[in-house]
């Protein structure tokens, strides 16, 4: 029972197409950097949405005369966050060194607190 050659070609092309889709899906799952970036972007968006929601709630309960001061504080926080992000992006080794130094400075303090708590 021989099949029609055009039907065989059609089945082969369909199988190739399915296989290409599967390979693409596996490639996307294996791309940890892209997945991490996607998750980070999602987390950023969620944080922005939550911050906006909190800001809106604060604006509702805040007296009108205090609102300009809050707006200035928010602008300053945005500016500071932007500067910190730029420093982290441009000088990752410097940031890593600062984190290590802070960890080393705080470590003995933690050990002393643990010893005092036990002892």
Backbone as XML, in Angstrom:
<?xml version="1.0"?>
<chain id="A" units="angstrom">
  <residue number="1" name="UNK">
    <atom name="N" x="0.820" y="-1.167" z="0.000"/>
    <atom name="CA" x="0.000" y="0.000" z="0.000"/>
    <atom name="C" x="0.883" y="1.257" z="0.000"/>
  </residue>
  <residue number="2" name="UNK">
    <atom name="N" x="1.118" y="1.800" z="-1.165"/>
    <atom name="CA" x="1.983" y="2.966" z="-1.308"/>
    <atom name="C" x="1.164" y="4.237" z="-1.155"/>
  </residue>
  <residue number="3" name="UNK">
    <atom name="N" x="1.758" y="5.186" z="-0.454"/>
    <atom name="CA" x="1.083" y="6.468" z="-0.272"/>
    <atom name="C" x="1.433" y="7.401" z="-1.417"/>
  </residue>
  <residue number="4" name="UNK">
    <atom name="N" x="0.616" y="8.368" z="-1.588"/>
    <atom name="CA" x="0.828" y="9.382" z="-2.608"/>
    <atom name="C" x="2.052" y="10.220" z="-2.242"/>
  </residue>
  <residue number="5" name="UNK">
    <atom name="N" x="3.001" y="10.442" z="-3.159"/>
    <atom name="CA" x="4.199" y="11.220" z="-2.856"/>
    <atom name="C" x="3.891" y="12.632" z="-2.359"/>
  </residue>
  <residue number="6" name="UNK">
    <atom name="N" x="2.860" y="13.261" z="-2.863"/>
    <atom name="CA" x="2.533" y="14.612" z="-2.388"/>
    <atom name="C" x="2.041" y="14.577" z="-0.945"/>
  </residue>
  <residue number="7" name="UNK">
    <atom name="N" x="1.338" y="13.508" z="-0.552"/>
    <atom name="CA" x="0.892" y="13.361" z="0.834"/>
    <atom name="C" x="2.086" y="13.152" z="1.756"/>
  </residue>
  <residue number="8" name="UNK">
    <atom name="N" x="3.066" y="12.394" z="1.276"/>
    <atom name="CA" x="4.281" y="12.162" z="2.068"/>
    <atom name="C" x="5.036" y="13.480" z="2.257"/>
  </residue>
  <residue number="9" name="UNK">
    <atom name="N" x="5.168" y="14.252" z="1.148"/>
    <atom name="CA" x="5.847" y="15.548" z="1.246"/>
    <atom name="C" x="5.119" y="16.474" z="2.228"/>
  </residue>
  <residue number="10" name="UNK">
    <atom name="N" x="3.808" y="16.478" z="2.158"/>
    <atom name="CA" x="2.986" y="17.298" z="3.063"/>
    <atom name="C" x="3.240" y="16.900" z="4.520"/>
  </residue>
  <residue number="11" name="UNK">
    <atom name="N" x="3.274" y="15.592" z="4.790"/>
    <atom name="CA" x="3.518" y="15.104" z="6.151"/>
    <atom name="C" x="4.918" y="15.487" z="6.625"/>
  </residue>
  <residue number="12" name="UNK">
    <atom name="N" x="5.886" y="15.392" z="5.731"/>
    <atom name="CA" x="7.267" y="15.768" z="6.076"/>
    <atom name="C" x="7.339" y="17.260" z="6.412"/>
  </residue>
  <residue number="13" name="UNK">
    <atom name="N" x="6.725" y="18.082" z="5.583"/>
    <atom name="CA" x="6.736" y="19.531" z="5.837"/>
    <atom name="C" x="6.041" y="19.879" z="7.150"/>
  </residue>
  <residue number="14" name="UNK">
    <atom name="N" x="4.940" y="19.214" z="7.433"/>
    <atom name="CA" x="4.225" y="19.446" z="8.686"/>
    <atom name="C" x="5.074" y="19.038" z="9.886"/>
  </residue>
  <residue number="15" name="UNK">
    <atom name="N" x="5.751" y="17.881" z="9.755"/>
    <atom name="CA" x="6.626" y="17.410" z="10.833"/>
    <atom name="C" x="7.786" y="18.386" z="11.044"/>
  </residue>
  <residue number="16" name="UNK">
    <atom name="N" x="8.367" y="18.879" z="9.956"/>
    <atom name="CA" x="9.457" y="19.867" z="10.054"/>
    <atom name="C" x="8.982" y="21.128" z="10.781"/>
  </residue>
  <residue number="17" name="UNK">
    <atom name="N" x="7.807" y="21.580" z="10.409"/>
    <atom name="CA" x="7.261" y="22.784" z="11.030"/>
    <atom name="C" x="7.041" y="22.572" z="12.535"/>
  </residue>
  <residue number="18" name="UNK">
    <atom name="N" x="6.464" y="21.421" z="12.896"/>
    <atom name="CA" x="6.249" y="21.111" z="14.320"/>
    <atom name="C" x="7.572" y="21.028" z="15.065"/>
  </residue>
  <residue number="19" name="UNK">
    <atom name="N" x="8.543" y="20.382" z="14.440"/>
    <atom name="CA" x="9.850" y="20.217" z="15.069"/>
    <atom name="C" x="10.537" y="21.575" z="15.244"/>
  </residue>
  <residue number="20" name="UNK">
    <atom name="N" x="10.420" y="22.457" z="14.262"/>
    <atom name="CA" x="11.015" y="23.794" z="14.370"/>
    <atom name="C" x="10.387" y="24.561" z="15.527"/>
  </residue>
  <residue number="21" name="UNK">
    <atom name="N" x="9.068" y="24.449" z="15.675"/>
    <atom name="CA" x="8.397" y="25.115" z="16.796"/>
    <atom name="C" x="8.862" y="24.577" z="18.127"/>
  </residue>
  <residue number="22" name="UNK">
    <atom name="N" x="9.033" y="23.269" z="18.211"/>
    <atom name="CA" x="9.505" y="22.644" z="19.455"/>
    <atom name="C" x="10.928" y="23.093" z="19.778"/>
  </residue>
  <residue number="23" name="UNK">
    <atom name="N" x="11.776" y="23.137" z="18.765"/>
    <atom name="CA" x="13.168" y="23.563" z="18.979"/>
    <atom name="C" x="13.211" y="25.019" z="19.435"/>
  </residue>
  <residue number="24" name="UNK">
    <atom name="N" x="12.399" y="25.871" z="18.821"/>
    <atom name="CA" x="12.338" y="27.281" z="19.250"/>
    <atom name="C" x="11.892" y="27.397" z="20.702"/>
  </residue>
  <residue number="25" name="UNK">
    <atom name="N" x="10.876" y="26.635" z="21.081"/>
    <atom name="CA" x="10.376" y="26.676" z="22.460"/>
    <atom name="C" x="11.455" y="26.215" z="23.437"/>
  </residue>
  <residue number="26" name="UNK">
    <atom name="N" x="12.168" y="25.159" z="23.090"/>
    <atom name="CA" x="13.247" y="24.672" z="23.956"/>
    <atom name="C" x="14.368" y="25.704" z="24.060"/>
  </residue>
  <residue number="27" name="UNK">
    <atom name="N" x="14.672" y="26.354" z="22.935"/>
    <atom name="CA" x="15.709" y="27.387" z="22.948"/>
    <atom name="C" x="15.338" y="28.543" z="23.862"/>
  </residue>
  <residue number="28" name="UNK">
    <atom name="N" x="14.076" y="28.938" z="23.854"/>
    <atom name="CA" x="13.636" y="30.025" z="24.725"/>
    <atom name="C" x="13.707" y="29.615" z="26.191"/>
  </residue>
  <residue number="29" name="UNK">
    <atom name="N" x="13.341" y="28.370" z="26.480"/>
    <atom name="CA" x="13.421" y="27.914" z="27.869"/>
    <atom name="C" x="14.860" y="27.817" z="28.343"/>
  </residue>
  <residue number="30" name="UNK">
    <atom name="N" x="15.769" y="27.493" z="27.439"/>
    <atom name="CA" x="17.178" y="27.341" z="27.807"/>
    <atom name="C" x="17.893" y="28.675" z="27.923"/>
  </residue>
  <residue number="31" name="UNK">
    <atom name="N" x="17.326" y="29.747" z="27.381"/>
    <atom name="CA" x="17.957" y="31.060" z="27.426"/>
    <atom name="C" x="17.682" y="31.718" z="28.781"/>
  </residue>
  <residue number="32" name="UNK">
    <atom name="N" x="18.503" y="31.349" z="29.765"/>
    <atom name="CA" x="18.294" y="31.819" z="31.136"/>
    <atom name="C" x="18.464" y="33.326" z="31.264"/>
  </residue>
  <residue number="33" name="UNK">
    <atom name="N" x="19.396" y="33.890" z="30.509"/>
    <atom name="CA" x="19.615" y="35.332" z="30.600"/>
    <atom name="C" x="18.360" y="36.082" z="30.163"/>
  </residue>
  <residue number="34" name="UNK">
    <atom name="N" x="17.783" y="35.671" z="29.045"/>
    <atom name="CA" x="16.577" y="36.345" z="28.551"/>
    <atom name="C" x="15.415" y="36.141" z="29.511"/>
  </residue>
  <residue number="35" name="UNK">
    <atom name="N" x="15.291" y="34.937" z="30.039"/>
    <atom name="CA" x="14.206" y="34.677" z="30.995"/>
    <atom name="C" x="14.389" y="35.504" z="32.255"/>
  </residue>
  <residue number="36" name="UNK">
    <atom name="N" x="15.642" y="35.615" z="32.718"/>
    <atom name="CA" x="15.920" y="36.433" z="33.900"/>
    <atom name="C" x="15.611" y="37.897" z="33.642"/>
  </residue>
  <residue number="37" name="UNK">
    <atom name="N" x="15.984" y="38.374" z="32.465"/>
    <atom name="CA" x="15.692" y="39.758" z="32.101"/>
    <atom name="C" x="14.185" y="39.989" z="32.050"/>
  </residue>
  <residue number="38" name="UNK">
    <atom name="N" x="13.472" y="39.035" z="31.484"/>
    <atom name="CA" x="12.005" y="39.154" z="31.428"/>
    <atom name="C" x="11.413" y="39.223" z="32.831"/>
  </residue>
  <residue number="39" name="UNK">
    <atom name="N" x="11.874" y="38.341" z="33.716"/>
    <atom name="CA" x="11.370" y="38.339" z="35.098"/>
    <atom name="C" x="11.711" y="39.652" z="35.794"/>
  </residue>
  <residue number="40" name="UNK">
    <atom name="N" x="12.921" y="40.148" z="35.567"/>
    <atom name="CA" x="13.334" y="41.412" z="36.181"/>
    <atom name="C" x="12.446" y="42.555" z="35.690"/>
  </residue>
  <residue number="41" name="UNK">
    <atom name="N" x="12.177" y="42.580" z="34.394"/>
    <atom name="CA" x="11.314" y="43.627" z="33.847"/>
    <atom name="C" x="9.897" y="43.522" z="34.400"/>
  </residue>
  <residue number="42" name="UNK">
    <atom name="N" x="9.401" y="42.301" z="34.552"/>
    <atom name="CA" x="8.076" y="42.112" z="35.150"/>
    <atom name="C" x="8.054" y="42.640" z="36.585"/>
  </residue>
  <residue number="43" name="UNK">
    <atom name="N" x="9.107" y="42.316" z="37.347"/>
    <atom name="CA" x="9.185" y="42.767" z="38.738"/>
    <atom name="C" x="9.260" y="44.295" z="38.809"/>
  </residue>
  <residue number="44" name="UNK">
    <atom name="N" x="10.008" y="44.900" z="37.893"/>
    <atom name="CA" x="10.094" y="46.362" z="37.861"/>
    <atom name="C" x="8.726" y="46.979" z="37.608"/>
  </residue>
  <residue number="45" name="UNK">
    <atom name="N" x="8.018" y="46.423" z="36.642"/>
    <atom name="CA" x="6.698" y="46.955" z="36.316"/>
    <atom name="C" x="5.732" y="46.805" z="37.494"/>
  </residue>
  <residue number="46" name="UNK">
    <atom name="N" x="5.794" y="45.658" z="38.161"/>
    <atom name="CA" x="4.936" y="45.448" z="39.330"/>
    <atom name="C" x="5.275" y="46.450" z="40.424"/>
  </residue>
  <residue number="47" name="UNK">
    <atom name="N" x="6.578" y="46.670" z="40.653"/>
    <atom name="CA" x="6.995" y="47.621" z="41.681"/>
    <atom name="C" x="6.535" y="49.039" z="41.325"/>
  </residue>
  <residue number="48" name="UNK">
    <atom name="N" x="6.653" y="49.408" z="40.054"/>
    <atom name="CA" x="6.192" y="50.741" z="39.627"/>
    <atom name="C" x="4.690" y="50.879" z="39.836"/>
  </residue>
  <residue number="49" name="UNK">
    <atom name="N" x="3.949" y="49.845" z="39.467"/>
    <atom name="CA" x="2.493" y="49.891" z="39.628"/>
    <atom name="C" x="2.110" y="50.019" z="41.100"/>
  </residue>
  <residue number="50" name="UNK">
    <atom name="N" x="2.796" y="49.238" z="41.952"/>
    <atom name="CA" x="2.487" y="49.293" z="43.382"/>
    <atom name="C" x="2.870" y="50.654" z="43.963"/>
  </residue>
  <residue number="51" name="UNK">
    <atom name="N" x="4.002" y="51.194" z="43.535"/>
    <atom name="CA" x="4.422" y="52.506" z="44.036"/>
    <atom name="C" x="3.428" y="53.582" z="43.607"/>
  </residue>
  <residue number="52" name="UNK">
    <atom name="N" x="2.958" y="53.499" z="42.382"/>
    <atom name="CA" x="1.974" y="54.470" z="41.917"/>
    <atom name="C" x="0.685" y="54.348" z="42.718"/>
  </residue>
  <residue number="53" name="UNK">
    <atom name="N" x="0.275" y="53.118" z="42.986"/>
    <atom name="CA" x="-0.953" y="52.901" z="43.761"/>
    <atom name="C" x="-0.819" y="53.484" z="45.170"/>
  </residue>
  <residue number="54" name="UNK">
    <atom name="N" x="0.319" y="53.236" z="45.799"/>
    <atom name="CA" x="0.550" y="53.779" z="47.142"/>
    <atom name="C" x="0.589" y="55.305" z="47.083"/>
  </residue>
  <residue number="55" name="UNK">
    <atom name="N" x="1.265" y="55.847" z="46.064"/>
    <atom name="CA" x="1.324" y="57.290" z="45.913"/>
    <atom name="C" x="-0.063" y="57.900" z="45.738"/>
  </residue>
  <residue number="56" name="UNK">
    <atom name="N" x="-0.893" y="57.232" z="44.964"/>
    <atom name="CA" x="-2.261" y="57.718" z="44.768"/>
    <atom name="C" x="-3.047" y="57.701" z="46.080"/>
  </residue>
  <residue number="57" name="UNK">
    <atom name="N" x="-2.868" y="56.649" z="46.846"/>
    <atom name="CA" x="-3.563" y="56.568" z="48.150"/>
    <atom name="C" x="-3.101" y="57.669" z="49.086"/>
  </residue>
  <residue number="58" name="UNK">
    <atom name="N" x="-1.782" y="57.910" z="49.097"/>
    <atom name="CA" x="-1.234" y="58.958" z="49.958"/>
    <atom name="C" x="-1.787" y="60.321" z="49.534"/>
  </residue>
  <residue number="59" name="UNK">
    <atom name="N" x="-1.835" y="60.548" z="48.228"/>
    <atom name="CA" x="-2.359" y="61.822" z="47.726"/>
    <atom name="C" x="-3.803" y="62.042" z="48.182"/>
  </residue>
  <residue number="60" name="UNK">
    <atom name="N" x="-4.575" y="60.977" z="48.265"/>
    <atom name="CA" x="-5.973" y="61.101" z="48.663"/>
    <atom name="C" x="-6.132" y="61.522" z="50.117"/>
  </residue>
  <residue number="61" name="UNK">
    <atom name="N" x="-5.257" y="61.035" z="50.987"/>
    <atom name="CA" x="-5.413" y="61.322" z="52.417"/>
    <atom name="C" x="-4.525" y="62.476" z="52.894"/>
  </residue>
  <residue number="62" name="UNK">
    <atom name="N" x="-3.601" y="62.917" z="52.060"/>
    <atom name="CA" x="-2.668" y="63.961" z="52.438"/>
    <atom name="C" x="-3.324" y="65.339" z="52.334"/>
  </residue>
  <residue number="63" name="UNK">
    <atom name="N" x="-3.122" y="66.189" z="53.338"/>
    <atom name="CA" x="-3.662" y="67.555" z="53.241"/>
    <atom name="C" x="-3.078" y="68.268" z="52.019"/>
  </residue>
  <residue number="64" name="UNK">
    <atom name="N" x="-3.858" y="69.140" z="51.425"/>
    <atom name="CA" x="-3.459" y="69.831" z="50.194"/>
    <atom name="C" x="-2.150" y="70.604" z="50.366"/>
  </residue>
  <residue number="65" name="UNK">
    <atom name="N" x="-1.922" y="71.204" z="51.524"/>
    <atom name="CA" x="-0.708" y="71.999" z="51.718"/>
    <atom name="C" x="0.560" y="71.144" z="51.795"/>
  </residue>
  <residue number="66" name="UNK">
    <atom name="N" x="0.429" y="69.861" z="52.058"/>
    <atom name="CA" x="1.603" y="68.978" z="52.140"/>
    <atom name="C" x="1.947" y="68.340" z="50.791"/>
  </residue>
  <residue number="67" name="UNK">
    <atom name="N" x="1.077" y="68.426" z="49.820"/>
    <atom name="CA" x="1.280" y="67.740" z="48.538"/>
    <atom name="C" x="2.490" y="68.244" z="47.757"/>
  </residue>
  <residue number="68" name="UNK">
    <atom name="N" x="2.771" y="69.556" z="47.708"/>
    <atom name="CA" x="3.974" y="69.997" z="46.976"/>
    <atom name="C" x="5.263" y="69.415" z="47.566"/>
  </residue>
  <residue number="69" name="UNK">
    <atom name="N" x="5.339" y="69.341" z="48.877"/>
    <atom name="CA" x="6.520" y="68.760" z="49.517"/>
    <atom name="C" x="6.680" y="67.291" z="49.178"/>
  </residue>
  <residue number="70" name="UNK">
    <atom name="N" x="5.564" y="66.579" z="49.142"/>
    <atom name="CA" x="5.608" y="65.165" z="48.779"/>
    <atom name="C" x="6.062" y="65.005" z="47.332"/>
  </residue>
  <residue number="71" name="UNK">
    <atom name="N" x="5.570" y="65.865" z="46.457"/>
    <atom name="CA" x="5.960" y="65.796" z="45.047"/>
    <atom name="C" x="7.466" y="66.011" z="44.897"/>
  </residue>
  <residue number="72" name="UNK">
    <atom name="N" x="8.028" y="66.963" z="45.656"/>
    <atom name="CA" x="9.474" y="67.202" z="45.598"/>
    <atom name="C" x="10.236" y="65.991" z="46.121"/>
  </residue>
  <residue number="73" name="UNK">
    <atom name="N" x="9.754" y="65.393" z="47.196"/>
    <atom name="CA" x="10.421" y="64.215" z="47.751"/>
    <atom name="C" x="10.395" y="63.051" z="46.764"/>
  </residue>
  <residue number="74" name="UNK">
    <atom name="N" x="9.274" y="62.887" z="46.085"/>
    <atom name="CA" x="9.167" y="61.813" z="45.095"/>
    <atom name="C" x="10.126" y="62.064" z="43.938"/>
  </residue>
  <residue number="75" name="UNK">
    <atom name="N" x="10.192" y="63.301" z="43.459"/>
    <atom name="CA" x="11.126" y="63.631" z="42.372"/>
    <atom name="C" x="12.570" y="63.374" z="42.791"/>
  </residue>
  <residue number="76" name="UNK">
    <atom name="N" x="12.898" y="63.729" z="44.022"/>
    <atom name="CA" x="14.257" y="63.504" z="44.518"/>
    <atom name="C" x="14.549" y="62.004" z="44.624"/>
  </residue>
  <residue number="77" name="UNK">
    <atom name="N" x="13.576" y="61.235" z="45.058"/>
    <atom name="CA" x="13.766" y="59.786" z="45.142"/>
    <atom name="C" x="13.980" y="59.187" z="43.757"/>
  </residue>
  <residue number="78" name="UNK">
    <atom name="N" x="13.217" y="59.648" z="42.777"/>
    <atom name="CA" x="13.400" y="59.165" z="41.397"/>
    <atom name="C" x="14.804" y="59.488" z="40.896"/>
  </residue>
  <residue number="79" name="UNK">
    <atom name="N" x="15.249" y="60.713" z="41.161"/>
    <atom name="CA" x="16.575" y="61.140" z="40.720"/>
    <atom name="C" x="17.665" y="60.294" z="41.372"/>
  </residue>
  <residue number="80" name="UNK">
    <atom name="N" x="17.538" y="60.068" z="42.663"/>
    <atom name="CA" x="18.522" y="59.263" z="43.392"/>
    <atom name="C" x="18.533" y="57.837" z="42.875"/>
  </residue>
  <residue number="81" name="UNK">
    <atom name="N" x="17.363" y="57.267" z="42.656"/>
    <atom name="CA" x="17.271" y="55.902" z="42.138"/>
    <atom name="C" x="17.932" y="55.805" z="40.776"/>
  </residue>
  <residue number="82" name="UNK">
    <atom name="N" x="17.701" y="56.797" z="39.945"/>
    <atom name="CA" x="18.302" y="56.802" z="38.614"/>
    <atom name="C" x="19.822" y="56.873" z="38.699"/>
  </residue>
  <residue number="83" name="UNK">
    <atom name="N" x="20.332" y="57.722" z="39.591"/>
    <atom name="CA" x="21.793" y="57.835" z="39.753"/>
    <atom name="C" x="22.386" y="56.538" z="40.267"/>
  </residue>
  <residue number="84" name="UNK">
    <atom name="N" x="21.740" y="55.907" z="41.226"/>
    <atom name="CA" x="22.242" y="54.640" z="41.768"/>
    <atom name="C" x="22.252" y="53.577" z="40.671"/>
  </residue>
  <residue number="85" name="UNK">
    <atom name="N" x="21.182" y="53.526" z="39.884"/>
    <atom name="CA" x="21.133" y="52.563" z="38.785"/>
    <atom name="C" x="22.259" y="52.778" z="37.789"/>
  </residue>
  <residue number="86" name="UNK">
    <atom name="N" x="22.562" y="54.023" z="37.496"/>
    <atom name="CA" x="23.654" y="54.342" z="36.569"/>
    <atom name="C" x="24.994" y="53.909" z="37.147"/>
  </residue>
  <residue number="87" name="UNK">
    <atom name="N" x="25.206" y="54.156" z="38.414"/>
    <atom name="CA" x="26.467" y="53.753" z="39.058"/>
    <atom name="C" x="26.609" y="52.245" z="39.032"/>
  </residue>
  <residue number="88" name="UNK">
    <atom name="N" x="25.550" y="51.529" z="39.375"/>
    <atom name="CA" x="25.602" y="50.064" z="39.393"/>
    <atom name="C" x="25.888" y="49.532" z="37.994"/>
  </residue>
  <residue number="89" name="UNK">
    <atom name="N" x="25.247" y="50.105" z="36.998"/>
    <atom name="CA" x="25.433" y="49.639" z="35.624"/>
    <atom name="C" x="26.831" y="49.975" z="35.100"/>
  </residue>
  <residue number="90" name="UNK">
    <atom name="N" x="27.327" y="51.181" z="35.403"/>
    <atom name="CA" x="28.610" y="51.625" z="34.858"/>
    <atom name="C" x="29.813" y="51.104" z="35.637"/>
  </residue>
  <residue number="91" name="UNK">
    <atom name="N" x="29.638" y="50.838" z="36.914"/>
    <atom name="CA" x="30.776" y="50.431" z="37.758"/>
    <atom name="C" x="30.426" y="49.218" z="38.630"/>
  </residue>
  <residue number="92" name="UNK">
    <atom name="N" x="30.158" y="48.082" z="38.016"/>
    <atom name="CA" x="29.744" y="46.921" z="38.809"/>
    <atom name="C" x="30.831" y="46.421" z="39.760"/>
  </residue>
  <residue number="93" name="UNK">
    <atom name="N" x="32.097" y="46.537" z="39.372"/>
    <atom name="CA" x="33.166" y="46.074" z="40.267"/>
    <atom name="C" x="33.269" y="46.955" z="41.509"/>
  </residue>
  <residue number="94" name="UNK">
    <atom name="N" x="33.091" y="48.250" z="41.328"/>
    <atom name="CA" x="33.110" y="49.158" z="42.473"/>
    <atom name="C" x="31.966" y="48.825" z="43.427"/>
  </residue>
  <residue number="95" name="UNK">
    <atom name="N" x="30.797" y="48.599" z="42.881"/>
    <atom name="CA" x="29.635" y="48.264" z="43.711"/>
    <atom name="C" x="29.878" y="46.948" z="44.441"/>
  </residue>
  <residue number="96" name="UNK">
    <atom name="N" x="30.420" y="45.964" z="43.736"/>
    <atom name="CA" x="30.704" y="44.668" z="44.373"/>
    <atom name="C" x="31.712" y="44.841" z="45.508"/>
  </residue>
  <residue number="97" name="UNK">
    <atom name="N" x="32.733" y="45.660" z="45.288"/>
    <atom name="CA" x="33.735" y="45.891" z="46.337"/>
    <atom name="C" x="33.107" y="46.560" z="47.551"/>
  </residue>
  <residue number="98" name="UNK">
    <atom name="N" x="32.234" y="47.523" z="47.329"/>
    <atom name="CA" x="31.566" y="48.206" z="48.445"/>
    <atom name="C" x="30.702" y="47.213" z="49.222"/>
  </residue>
  <residue number="99" name="UNK">
    <atom name="N" x="29.991" y="46.360" z="48.513"/>
    <atom name="CA" x="29.144" y="45.366" z="49.178"/>
    <atom name="C" x="29.994" y="44.423" z="50.022"/>
  </residue>
  <residue number="100" name="UNK">
    <atom name="N" x="31.126" y="43.987" z="49.490"/>
    <atom name="CA" x="32.014" y="43.089" z="50.247"/>
    <atom name="C" x="32.536" y="43.786" z="51.496"/>
  </residue>
  <residue number="101" name="UNK">
    <atom name="N" x="32.948" y="45.032" z="51.361"/>
    <atom name="CA" x="33.463" y="45.774" z="52.522"/>
    <atom name="C" x="32.368" y="45.924" z="53.583"/>
  </residue>
  <residue number="102" name="UNK">
    <atom name="N" x="31.172" y="46.266" z="53.163"/>
    <atom name="CA" x="30.071" y="46.404" z="54.118"/>
    <atom name="C" x="29.796" y="45.072" z="54.805"/>
  </residue>
  <residue number="103" name="UNK">
    <atom name="N" x="29.815" y="43.991" z="54.038"/>
    <atom name="CA" x="29.573" y="42.674" z="54.617"/>
    <atom name="C" x="30.652" y="42.327" z="55.639"/>
  </residue>
  <residue number="104" name="UNK">
    <atom name="N" x="31.891" y="42.651" z="55.318"/>
    <atom name="CA" x="32.984" y="42.362" z="56.251"/>
    <atom name="C" x="32.889" y="43.212" z="57.510"/>
  </residue>
  <residue number="105" name="UNK">
    <atom name="N" x="32.450" y="44.437" z="57.358"/>
    <atom name="CA" x="32.321" y="45.327" z="58.516"/>
    <atom name="C" x="31.178" y="44.853" z="59.419"/>
  </residue>
  <residue number="106" name="UNK">
    <atom name="N" x="30.077" y="44.444" z="58.820"/>
    <atom name="CA" x="28.918" y="44.027" z="59.605"/>
    <atom name="C" x="29.051" y="42.627" z="60.180"/>
  </residue>
  <residue number="107" name="UNK">
    <atom name="N" x="29.855" y="41.792" z="59.572"/>
    <atom name="CA" x="29.967" y="40.397" z="60.009"/>
    <atom name="C" x="30.413" y="40.258" z="61.464"/>
  </residue>
  <residue number="108" name="UNK">
    <atom name="N" x="31.499" y="40.911" z="61.884"/>
    <atom name="CA" x="31.889" y="40.768" z="63.291"/>
    <atom name="C" x="30.795" y="41.245" z="64.241"/>
  </residue>
  <residue number="109" name="UNK">
    <atom name="N" x="30.067" y="42.263" z="63.867"/>
    <atom name="CA" x="28.988" y="42.761" z="64.705"/>
    <atom name="C" x="27.925" y="41.692" z="64.882"/>
  </residue>
  <residue number="110" name="UNK">
    <atom name="N" x="27.569" y="41.028" z="63.822"/>
    <atom name="CA" x="26.571" y="39.964" z="63.913"/>
    <atom name="C" x="27.059" y="38.828" z="64.796"/>
  </residue>
  <residue number="111" name="UNK">
    <atom name="N" x="28.340" y="38.457" z="64.637"/>
    <atom name="CA" x="28.871" y="37.371" z="65.457"/>
    <atom name="C" x="28.846" y="37.748" z="66.935"/>
  </residue>
  <residue number="112" name="UNK">
    <atom name="N" x="29.195" y="38.984" z="67.250"/>
    <atom name="CA" x="29.172" y="39.419" z="68.640"/>
    <atom name="C" x="27.751" y="39.393" z="69.208"/>
  </residue>
  <residue number="113" name="UNK">
    <atom name="N" x="26.787" y="39.808" z="68.424"/>
    <atom name="CA" x="25.393" y="39.775" z="68.880"/>
    <atom name="C" x="24.945" y="38.350" z="69.119"/>
  </residue>
  <residue number="114" name="UNK">
    <atom name="N" x="25.358" y="37.432" z="68.275"/>
    <atom name="CA" x="24.983" y="36.024" z="68.466"/>
    <atom name="C" x="25.615" y="35.451" z="69.728"/>
  </residue>
  <residue number="115" name="UNK">
    <atom name="N" x="26.884" y="35.811" z="69.935"/>
    <atom name="CA" x="27.572" y="35.316" z="71.130"/>
    <atom name="C" x="26.915" y="35.864" z="72.404"/>
  </residue>
  <residue number="116" name="UNK">
    <atom name="N" x="26.552" y="37.144" z="72.364"/>
    <atom name="CA" x="25.914" y="37.766" z="73.515"/>
    <atom name="C" x="24.557" y="37.135" z="73.779"/>
  </residue>
  <residue number="117" name="UNK">
    <atom name="N" x="23.849" y="36.804" z="72.722"/>
    <atom name="CA" x="22.520" y="36.199" z="72.873"/>
    <atom name="C" x="22.624" y="34.801" z="73.472"/>
  </residue>
  <residue number="118" name="UNK">
    <atom name="N" x="23.664" y="34.056" z="73.115"/>
    <atom name="CA" x="23.847" y="32.707" z="73.639"/>
    <atom name="C" x="24.336" y="32.732" z="75.097"/>
  </residue>
  <residue number="119" name="UNK">
    <atom name="N" x="25.155" y="33.684" z="75.341"/>
    <atom name="CA" x="25.924" y="33.594" z="76.495"/>
    <atom name="C" x="25.680" y="34.172" z="77.744"/>
  </residue>
</chain>
